[in-house]
Amino acid sequence: MDYKFESILSLFDGMSCGQIAINRIGIKYDNYFASEIDKYAINITQKNYPNTIQLGDVTKIKSNNLPNIDLLIGGSPCQSFSNANGDGNGFEGKSGLFWEYLRLLKETQPKYFLFENVIMKKKEWEDIISNALGVTPILIDSKLVSAQRRPRLYWTNIPNVKQPDDKGILFKDILDSNSSKYELSDILKNRFKQTHIDDGTKLVIGTTVIDGKIGQRDRVYGINNKIPTLTATDYKQPKQVLVDGILRKVTPLEFERLQTLPDNYTQGISDTQRYKMIGNGWTVDVISHIFKSLIL
């Protein structure tokens, strides 16, 4: 059946993964309002969805300037909540922008809402969000719909959201055929040591560290498994893979495919900004799966 929203408000919109997800399953809408401050993300959104209405800083949005909002979506910064490389400041850090999401949820009173965030360092933080939103989260791992391991919490009042079916996608299924420019330097190639056969039973199949513990940036992955969670800091050294005997970085196109974005969606800005933006984004097919509960 046809389903249509009058207006959607997306906070912390980034490159508008929510808008891709909504379009992917055919939900119509008259207005899409986006709150974002990163100029590169805004550039990519407007390139792909020129009718997006950009509102800027979330703290400056006045709900009385908006029409009726049917759907509110967003995932506030996770750095202070994260169990992996987070600063541990919780609501006192950037992750405290959750309260802006809650403010606008109360002010706009949408029919439906969706809030996303990471698995948190402290369960009490998750409980605070659950109490504030009035729902408990569902944990969905992107590995079910993509070649990326990415467990995330989703709070929503959309009914009957279940786990997506496992599509069985591995990294070998999304390879970029034009990857020669992303081969690693001779220094890193000379350091490379394979530690496991790439038979799919081991996530890490090698390392480019000289001695000691294999750090996250030193790991080499194979093509017969999933890639670990993409992050905004991957631009410093994108994840390393061994493909047909060639040691290289995961390419921006592969990053897009790992997040189930359309091919070349982020093209037009530097690779550095593409890696950061995609690492910050949502896995589109997870969001589409959640929204599908509205139309089934």
TORLUM-294969 format. One line per 3 residues: number of its first residue (from 0); their letters; for each residue x, y, z of N, C-alpha, C. Coordinates in steps of 0.1 Angstrom, whole numbers, plus 5000, padded with zeros to 4 digits. Each point is the difference from the previous one (the first is absolute). Layout:
BEGIN
NUM	A	X/Y/Z/X/Y/Z/X/Y/Z ~ ...
//
This chain:
BEGIN
0	MDY	5008/4988/5000/4992/5012/5000/5009/5012/5000 ~ 4994/5012/4995/5008/5012/5000/5000/5006/5014 ~ 5012/5005/5004/5001/5006/5013/5007/5014/4998
3	KFE	4995/5010/5007/5005/5014/4998/5001/5007/5013 ~ 5011/5007/5002/5001/5010/5011/4999/5014/4995 ~ 4994/5009/5008/5000/5014/4996/5014/5005/5002
6	SIL	5006/4999/5012/5013/5005/5002/5009/4991/5009 ~ 5012/4999/4997/5010/4992/5007/5011/5009/5006 ~ 5004/4999/5012/5010/5007/5006/5012/4991/5004
9	SLF	5011/5002/4994/5012/4992/5003/5011/5008/5007 ~ 5002/4996/5012/5011/5007/5008/5013/4993/4999 ~ 5011/5007/5000/5013/4994/4998/5000/4992/4987
12	DGM	4995/5007/4989/4996/4993/4988/5012/4995/4992 ~ 5012/5006/5002/5012/4995/4993/4997/5001/4985 ~ 5003/4989/4993/4998/4999/4985/4986/4996/4996
15	SCG	4991/4999/5010/4986/4997/4998/4997/4986/4997 ~ 5006/4991/5008/4998/4985/4998/4985/4997/5002 ~ 4994/5008/5010/4986/4997/5002/4991/5003/4988
18	QIA	5004/5010/4992/4993/5004/4988/5001/4989/4989 ~ 5013/4995/5000/5002/4989/4990/4991/4988/5004 ~ 5000/4997/5013/4992/4988/5004/4985/5002/4997
21	INR	4995/5012/5002/4986/5002/4998/4997/4999/4985 ~ 5008/5006/4992/4998/4999/4985/5002/4986/4995 ~ 5009/4992/5006/5002/4987/4996/4988/4991/5001
24	IGI	4991/5002/5010/4989/4991/5001/4987/5007/4995 ~ 5001/5012/4994/4989/5006/4993/4991/5008/5009 ~ 5004/5004/5012/4991/5009/5008/5001/5014/4995
27	KYD	4989/5007/4998/5000/5013/4994/5000/5011/5011 ~ 5004/5012/4997/4999/5011/5010/5001/5013/4993 ~ 4994/5010/5006/4999/5013/4994/5012/5008/5004
30	NYF	5005/4999/5013/5011/5008/5004/5010/4992/5008 ~ 5013/5002/4998/5010/4993/5007/5009/5011/5006 ~ 4999/5002/5013/5008/5010/5007/5012/4993/5006
33	ASE	5012/5006/4998/5012/4994/5005/5008/5009/5009 ~ 5004/4995/5012/5009/5008/5008/5014/4994/4999 ~ 5009/5008/4995/5014/4996/4998/5009/5012/5000
36	IDK	5013/4999/5005/5009/5011/4999/5012/4997/4992 ~ 5003/4988/4997/5012/4996/4992/4998/5004/4985 ~ 5008/5009/4995/4998/5005/4987/5001/4989/4989
39	YAI	5009/4991/5002/5002/4989/4990/4987/4991/5000 ~ 4995/4997/5012/4988/4992/5000/4988/5007/4994 ~ 4999/5013/5002/4989/5008/4994/5002/5000/4985
42	NIT	5012/5001/4995/5003/5000/4986/4996/4988/4993 ~ 5002/4988/5007/4997/4987/4994/4984/4998/5000 ~ 4994/5004/5011/4986/5000/5001/4993/5008/4989
45	QKN	5005/5012/4998/4993/5009/4990/5003/4995/4986 ~ 5012/4994/4998/5003/4994/4987/4990/4989/4996 ~ 4996/4992/5010/4992/4989/4997/4985/5003/5003
48	YPN	4997/5009/5009/4986/5003/5003/4999/5016/5001 ~ 5000/5006/4989/5000/5015/5000/4988/5007/5006 ~ 4989/4993/5002/4989/5006/5007/5000/4999/5015
51	TIQ	5011/4994/5005/5001/5000/5015/5001/5014/5006 ~ 4993/5002/5011/4999/5013/5006/5010/4999/5012 ~ 5011/5007/4999/5011/5000/5010/4997/5010/5011
54	LGD	5000/4996/5013/4997/5008/5011/5012/5004/5008 ~ 5011/4994/4998/5012/5003/5007/5001/4994/5014 ~ 5006/5007/5009/5003/4996/5014/4987/4996/5007
57	VTK	5000/4988/5006/4988/4994/5006/4996/5008/5012 ~ 5010/5007/5007/4996/5007/5012/4993/5013/4997 ~ 5000/5004/4987/4993/5013/4996/4987/4997/4993
60	IKS	4996/4988/4999/4987/4997/4993/4988/5003/5009 ~ 4991/5008/4995/4988/5004/5007/4988/4992/4994 ~ 4994/4992/5008/4989/4991/4995/4988/5008/4995
63	NNL	4998/5012/5005/4989/5008/4996/5002/5006/4986 ~ 5012/4998/4994/5002/5004/4986/4998/4989/4990 ~ 4996/4988/5006/4999/4988/4991/4985/4996/4998
66	PNI	4997/4994/4989/4987/4995/4999/4998/4987/5008 ~ 4989/4993/4999/4998/4988/5007/5010/4990/4996 ~ 5007/4994/5009/5010/4989/4998/4994/4987/5002
69	DLL	5000/4991/4990/4995/4987/5001/5011/4990/5005 ~ 5012/5002/4997/5011/4991/5003/5012/5008/5005 ~ 5005/4996/5012/5013/5006/5005/5010/4989/5000
72	IGG	5012/5003/4994/5010/4990/5000/5014/5006/5004 ~ 5009/4992/5005/5013/5006/5003/5008/4990/5008 ~ 5013/5003/5000/5010/4993/5009/5010/5010/5004
75	SPC	4999/5004/5013/5009/5011/5005/5014/4994/5001 ~ 5010/5009/5001/5014/4995/5000/5002/4990/5011 ~ 5008/4990/4996/5002/4988/5009/5013/5000/5008
78	QSF	5009/5010/4997/5013/4999/5005/5001/4998/5015 ~ 4991/5007/5008/5001/4999/5014/4993/4988/5006 ~ 4992/4993/4992/4994/4988/5004/5007/4987/4997
81	SNA	5008/5000/4990/5006/4988/4993/5008/4992/5010 ~ 4999/4987/4998/5008/4991/5008/5013/4998/4993 ~ 5002/5004/4988/5012/4999/4992/5005/5014/4997
84	NGD	5011/5004/5006/5007/5012/4998/4991/5013/5003 ~ 4990/4998/5009/4993/5011/5004/5007/5008/5011 ~ 4996/5013/5002/5007/5008/5011/4994/4997/5014
87	GNG	4989/4992/5000/4994/4997/5013/4993/5010/5008 ~ 4997/5012/4993/4994/5011/5007/4984/4999/5000 ~ 4995/4990/4992/4986/4998/5000/4992/5013/4996
90	FEG	4990/5003/5008/4991/5012/4997/5008/5013/5002 ~ 5011/5000/5006/5008/5012/5002/5008/5004/4988 ~ 5002/4990/4991/5007/5003/4988/4991/5003/4988
93	KSG	5005/4998/4988/4992/5003/4988/4988/4992/4999 ~ 5000/4988/5007/4988/4992/4999/4988/5006/5008 ~ 5003/5010/5007/4989/5007/5007/4991/5007/4991
96	LFW	5003/5001/4987/4991/5005/4990/4987/4992/4999 ~ 5001/4988/5006/4987/4992/5001/4989/5009/5005 ~ 5003/5009/5009/4989/5007/5007/4993/5010/4990
99	EYL	5008/5004/4989/4994/5008/4990/4990/4991/4991 ~ 5003/4988/4998/4991/4991/4994/4987/4998/5008 ~ 5002/4998/5013/4989/4999/5009/4991/5012/5000
102	RLL	5007/5012/5000/4992/5013/5000/4991/5001/4988 ~ 5006/4997/4989/4992/5001/4987/4990/4989/4999 ~ 5003/4989/5006/4989/4989/5000/4988/5005/5008
105	KET	5003/5006/5011/4989/5005/5008/4992/5011/4994 ~ 5008/5009/4993/4994/5012/4994/4992/4997/4987 ~ 5005/4991/4992/4994/4997/4987/4989/4989/5001
108	QPK	5002/4991/5010/4990/4989/5002/4997/4993/4987 ~ 5010/4994/4994/4998/4993/4988/4992/4987/5002 ~ 4994/4995/4989/4993/4987/5001/5010/4989/5003
111	YFL	5011/5001/4993/5011/4989/5002/5013/5007/5002 ~ 5009/4992/5008/5014/5005/5001/5009/4988/5000 ~ 5013/5003/4997/5011/4991/5000/5012/5006/5005
114	FEN	5006/4994/5010/5013/5006/5005/5010/4988/5000 ~ 5012/5003/4995/5011/4990/4999/5012/5004/5008 ~ 5007/4990/5006/5013/5002/5006/5007/4987/5002
117	VIM	5012/5002/5005/5009/4988/5002/4996/4992/5013 ~ 5006/4988/5001/5000/4993/5012/5008/5008/5010 ~ 4995/5002/5012/5006/5010/5008/5009/4995/5011
120	KKK	5010/5008/5004/5009/4996/5010/4994/4997/5013 ~ 4989/5007/5003/4993/4998/5013/4985/4998/4997 ~ 4995/4989/5005/4986/4996/4998/4991/5011/5005
123	EWE	5004/5007/5010/4992/5011/5006/4997/5011/4990 ~ 5009/5003/4991/4998/5010/4989/4989/4995/4991 ~ 5000/4987/4996/4990/4994/4992/4986/5001/5007
126	DII	5000/4997/5013/4988/5001/5007/4994/5014/5001 ~ 5009/5010/5001/4995/5014/5001/4993/5003/4987 ~ 5006/4996/4988/4994/5003/4987/4987/4993/4999
129	SNA	4999/4987/5004/4988/4992/4999/4989/5007/5009 ~ 5003/5004/5012/4990/5006/5008/4995/5014/4994 ~ 5009/5007/4994/4997/5013/4994/4991/4998/4988
132	LGV	5003/4990/4992/4992/4998/4988/4988/4991/5002 ~ 4999/4993/5011/4989/4991/5003/4999/4987/4993 ~ 5012/4996/4994/5001/4987/4993/5014/4994/5003
135	TPI	5001/4987/4999/5013/4994/5001/5005/4997/4986 ~ 5013/5000/4998/5006/4999/4987/5000/4986/4995 ~ 5001/4998/4987/5002/4988/4993/5014/5000/4995
138	LID	5008/4989/5003/5014/4999/4995/4999/4993/4986 ~ 5005/5007/4990/5002/4995/4987/5014/5001/4995 ~ 5006/4989/4995/5013/5000/4995/5000/5001/4985
141	SKL	5007/5010/4995/5000/5002/4985/5005/4988/4992 ~ 5007/4991/5007/5005/4988/4993/4989/4992/4994 ~ 4988/5002/5004/4989/4992/4995/4996/5005/4986
144	VSA	5002/5012/4997/4996/5006/4987/5012/5005/4991 ~ 5012/4999/5006/5012/5005/4993/5012/4992/5003 ~ 5012/5004/4995/5012/4993/5002/5008/5007/5012
147	QRR	4993/5007/5008/5006/5007/5011/4994/4996/5014 ~ 5009/4997/5010/4995/4998/5013/4998/5014/5007 ~ 4987/5003/5003/4997/5013/5006/4988/4999/5009
150	PRL	5002/4995/5013/4988/4999/5009/4996/5014/5004 ~ 4987/5003/5000/4995/5013/5004/4987/4999/5007 ~ 4997/5009/5008/4987/5001/5008/4991/5009/4992
153	YWT	4987/4996/4999/4990/5008/4993/4988/5001/5009 ~ 4997/5012/5004/4988/5003/5008/4989/5005/4991 ~ 4988/4994/5000/4990/5005/4991/4986/4996/5005
156	NIP	4990/5008/4996/4986/4996/5003/4994/4994/4988 ~ 5007/4998/4989/4995/4993/4988/4997/4985/5005 ~ 4988/4995/4998/4996/4987/5005/5006/4989/4992
159	NVK	5001/4989/5007/5003/4986/4994/5014/5000/4992 ~ 5010/5007/5006/5013/5000/4994/5007/4987/5005 ~ 5004/4992/4990/5007/4987/5004/5014/5000/4994
162	QPD	5007/4990/5002/5014/4999/4995/4999/4997/4984 ~ 5008/5007/4993/5000/4997/4985/5006/4986/4997 ~ 4996/4994/4989/5006/4988/4996/5014/5001/4996
165	DKG	5008/4990/5002/5014/5000/4997/5002/4998/4985 ~ 5006/5010/4994/5002/4999/4985/5013/4993/4997 ~ 5008/4997/5010/5012/4992/4997/5011/5007/4992
168	ILF	5000/5014/5001/5010/5007/4991/5014/5001/5007 ~ 5010/4996/4992/5014/5001/5005/5007/5011/4992 ~ 5012/5003/5005/5008/5011/4993/5002/4997/4986
171	KDI	5003/4987/4996/5002/4996/4987/4989/5003/4990 ~ 4988/5002/5006/4988/5003/4991/4999/5015/4996 ~ 5008/5009/5006/4999/5014/4998/5013/5007/4995
174	LDS	5009/4992/4995/5013/5005/4996/4999/5010/4989 ~ 5009/5010/5002/5002/5011/4990/5010/4995/4989 ~ 4996/5000/4988/5009/4995/4989/5010/5010/4996
177	NSS	4999/5012/5005/5009/5011/4996/5007/5005/5012 ~ 5009/4991/5006/5006/5003/5013/5015/5002/5000 ~ 5006/5001/4989/5015/5000/4999/5006/5012/5008
180	KYE	4994/5011/5000/5005/5012/5006/5000/4999/5015 ~ 4993/4989/5006/4999/4999/5014/5010/4989/5006 ~ 5009/4996/4991/5010/4990/5005/5009/5007/5010
183	LSD	5004/4992/5010/5008/5005/5011/5015/5003/4996 ~ 5006/5008/5008/5014/5004/4997/5009/4988/5001 ~ 5012/5001/4994/5009/4989/5000/5005/4997/5015
186	ILK	5000/5011/5008/5004/4998/5014/4990/4990/5007 ~ 4988/5003/4998/4989/4992/5007/5000/4986/4993 ~ 5002/4999/4987/5000/4987/4994/5012/4991/5005
189	NRF	5011/5007/5002/5012/4992/5005/4998/4996/5015 ~ 4991/5007/5007/4997/4996/5014/4990/4989/5001 ~ 4992/4998/4989/4989/4991/5001/5004/4986/5003
192	KQT	4992/4994/5010/5002/4986/5004/4986/4994/5000 ~ 4998/4989/4993/4987/4993/5001/5000/4991/5012 ~ 4989/5001/5007/4999/4992/5013/4990/4989/4999
195	HID	4991/5001/4991/4989/4990/4998/4997/4998/4986 ~ 4995/4988/4996/4995/4998/4987/4987/5007/4999 ~ 4997/5006/4988/4988/5007/4998/4989/4990/4996
198	DGT	4995/4992/5009/4990/4991/4998/4986/5004/5006 ~ 5000/5012/5005/4987/5005/5006/4999/4997/5014 ~ 5009/4992/5006/4998/4997/5014/5007/5010/5009
201	KLV	5009/5008/4995/5007/5011/5008/4997/5013/4993 ~ 4996/5010/5009/4998/5013/4995/5013/5007/4996 ~ 5010/4999/5008/5013/5006/4997/5009/4989/4994
204	IGT	5006/5002/4988/5008/4990/4994/5015/5004/4999 ~ 5003/5012/5005/5014/5005/4999/5002/5013/5007 ~ 5013/5005/5000/5003/5012/5007/5011/5007/4992
207	TVI	5001/5013/5002/5011/5008/4995/5008/5006/5011 ~ 4997/4996/5013/5008/5004/5011/5013/4993/5000 ~ 5011/5006/5005/5013/4994/5000/5001/4991/5012
210	DGK	4997/5005/5012/5001/4992/5012/4988/5002/5009 ~ 4998/4991/5009/4991/5003/5011/4985/4997/4996 ~ 4991/5006/5008/4986/4998/4998/4995/5006/4987
213	IGQ	4991/4993/4993/4994/5004/4988/4990/5011/5003 ~ 5003/5012/4997/4990/5011/5002/4989/5000/4989 ~ 4990/5007/5003/4988/5001/4991/5005/5004/4986
216	RDR	5009/5010/4999/5004/5006/4988/5010/4991/4992 ~ 5005/4990/5008/5010/4991/4994/4994/4987/4994 ~ 4987/4998/5003/4994/4987/4996/4997/5000/4985
219	VYG	5002/4988/4994/4997/4998/4986/4988/4990/4999 ~ 4990/5003/4992/4988/4992/4999/5000/4993/4987 ~ 4993/4989/4999/4998/4992/4988/4987/5003/4993
222	INN	4997/4993/4989/4988/5003/4993/4988/4990/5003 ~ 5004/4990/5008/4990/4990/5002/4993/5001/5014 ~ 4999/5012/5005/4994/5003/5012/4993/5014/5000
225	KIP	4996/5005/5011/4995/5014/5001/5011/5009/5004 ~ 4998/5013/4997/5009/5010/5004/4995/5006/5013 ~ 5009/5003/5010/4996/5006/5012/4994/5014/4998
228	TLT	4993/5005/5011/4993/5012/4999/5008/5012/4994 ~ 4995/5006/4990/5006/5012/4995/4999/5012/5010 ~ 5010/5008/5001/4999/5012/5009/5004/5012/4993
231	ATD	4997/5011/5006/5004/5013/4994/5015/5002/5000 ~ 5007/4993/5009/5014/5002/5000/5008/4991/4991 ~ 4993/4992/4992/5006/4991/4990/5008/5008/4989
234	YKQ	4997/5013/4999/5007/5008/4990/5015/5000/5003 ~ 5003/4999/5013/5014/5001/5003/5008/4988/4995 ~ 4994/4989/4999/5006/4988/4994/4989/4990/4997
237	PKQ	4994/5001/4988/4989/4991/4997/5003/4985/5002 ~ 4991/4992/5003/5002/4986/5003/5008/4993/4989 ~ 5009/4991/5004/5008/4993/4990/4995/4987/4997
240	VLV	5000/4996/4987/4995/4987/4995/5010/4994/4991 ~ 4999/4987/4999/5008/4992/4991/4991/4994/4990 ~ 5001/5005/4987/4991/4996/4990/5008/4994/4988
243	DGI	4998/4987/4997/5008/4994/4989/5015/5002/5002 ~ 5005/4999/5012/5014/5002/5002/5005/5014/5000 ~ 4991/5010/4999/5003/5014/5000/4996/5007/5013
246	LRK	5009/5006/5006/4997/5007/5013/4996/5014/4997 ~ 4988/5004/5004/4995/5013/4997/4991/5005/5011 ~ 4996/5013/4999/4989/5006/5008/4986/4996/4995
249	VTP	4991/4999/5009/4986/5000/4996/4997/5013/4993 ~ 4994/5000/4988/4998/5012/4992/4988/5008/5004 ~ 4998/5012/4997/4988/5008/5003/4988/4993/4994
252	LEF	5000/4995/4988/4989/4993/4995/4996/4988/5008 ~ 5010/4992/5005/4997/4989/5008/4994/5004/5014 ~ 5005/5012/5005/4994/5006/5012/4985/5002/4997
255	ERL	4997/5006/4989/4986/5003/4997/4992/4986/4999 ~ 5005/4990/4994/4993/4988/4999/4999/4993/5014 ~ 5010/5002/5009/4999/4994/5013/4989/5007/5008
258	QTL	4997/5012/4997/4989/5007/5007/4987/5000/4991 ~ 5000/4992/4990/4989/4998/4990/4995/5013/4994 ~ 5009/5009/4998/4997/5012/4993/5000/4998/4985
261	PDN	4994/5008/4992/5001/4999/4985/5014/5002/4996 ~ 5005/4993/4990/5013/5002/4995/5003/5014/4996 ~ 5011/5006/5005/5005/5013/4997/4991/5011/5006
264	YTQ	4992/4997/5010/4992/5010/5006/5008/5011/5006 ~ 5012/4997/5005/5008/5011/5007/5010/5005/4990 ~ 5000/4997/4988/5010/5005/4990/4999/5015/4999
267	GIS	5011/5006/4998/5000/5015/4998/5008/5007/5011 ~ 5004/4993/5011/5008/5006/5010/5013/4992/5002 ~ 5009/5004/5008/5012/4992/5002/4998/4986/5006
270	DTQ	5009/4991/4998/4998/4987/5006/5000/5001/5015 ~ 5008/5009/5006/5000/5002/5014/4987/5003/5005 ~ 4993/5009/4994/4986/5004/5004/4990/4989/4998
273	RYK	5002/4993/4989/4991/4988/4997/5001/4990/5011 ~ 5013/4996/5004/5002/4990/5010/4993/5005/5014 ~ 5003/5012/5003/4994/5006/5013/4985/4999/5000
276	MIG	4994/5005/4989/4986/5001/4998/4993/4987/5001 ~ 5005/4990/4992/4994/4987/5000/5001/4993/5013 ~ 5012/5001/5007/5002/4995/5013/4990/5005/5010
279	NGW	4996/5012/4998/4990/5007/5009/4986/4996/4997 ~ 4998/4994/4989/4986/4998/4995/4993/4988/5005 ~ 4988/4998/4995/4992/4988/5003/5001/4990/4989
282	TVD	4998/4987/5004/4999/4990/4990/4985/5001/4994 ~ 5000/5004/4988/4987/5004/4994/4989/4989/5000 ~ 5005/4988/4997/4990/4989/5000/4995/4996/5013
285	VIS	5007/5003/5011/4994/4998/5013/4989/5010/5003 ~ 5002/5012/4996/4990/5010/5002/4987/4997/4991 ~ 5003/4996/4987/4989/4996/4992/4992/4989/5006
288	HIF	5007/4990/5005/4993/4989/5007/4991/5005/5011 ~ 5004/5009/5008/4992/5005/5011/4988/5007/4994 ~ 5002/5009/4990/4989/5007/4994/4990/4991/4993
291	KSL	5004/4989/4995/4991/4991/4993/4989/4995/5009 ~ 5002/5000/5013/4990/4996/5009/4987/5009/4999 ~ 5002/5012/4995/4989/5009/4998/4991/4997/4988
294	IL	5006/4993/4991/4992/4998/4987/4997/4985/4998 ~ 5004/4991/5009/4997/4986/4998/4986/4997/5005
//
